[in-house]
Amino acid sequence: MLKERSQQLLSEVGENIDYMRSDVRNLSRYIAELEALVEAYL
């Protein structure tokens, strides 16, 4: 019981980390595009 719960929690943590990595990638892409846009206007 405890072992199953631990494994479930660990896999949920792993999924959340994957989502965060994806968010960070999207954020850095967004920031890069924003910087390019700003440079185009300067």
LINPE-V102281 format. One record per backbone hydrogen bond with DSSP energy under -0.5 kcal/mol. NH is the residue of the N-H (numbers start at 1). CO is the residue of the C=O. E is the energy in kcal/mol with one decimal. If there is no record, write none. Layout:
# LINPE-V102281
nh	co	e
NH	CO	E
NH	CO	E
This chain:
# LINPE-V102281
nh	co	e
5	1	-2.4
6	2	-2.7
7	3	-2.4
8	4	-2.3
9	5	-2.7
10	6	-2.7
11	7	-2.2
12	8	-2.1
13	9	-2.5
14	10	-2.4
15	11	-2.2
16	12	-2.4
17	13	-2.3
18	14	-2.1
19	15	-2.4
20	16	-2.4
21	17	-2.7
22	18	-2.3
23	19	-2.5
24	20	-2.8
25	21	-2.5
26	22	-2.6
27	23	-2.7
28	24	-2.7
29	25	-2.2
30	26	-2.5
31	27	-2.7
32	28	-2.2
33	29	-2.3
34	30	-2.5
35	31	-2.7
36	32	-2.2
37	33	-2.3
38	34	-2.6
39	35	-2.7
40	36	-1.9
41	37	-1.3
42	38	-1.2
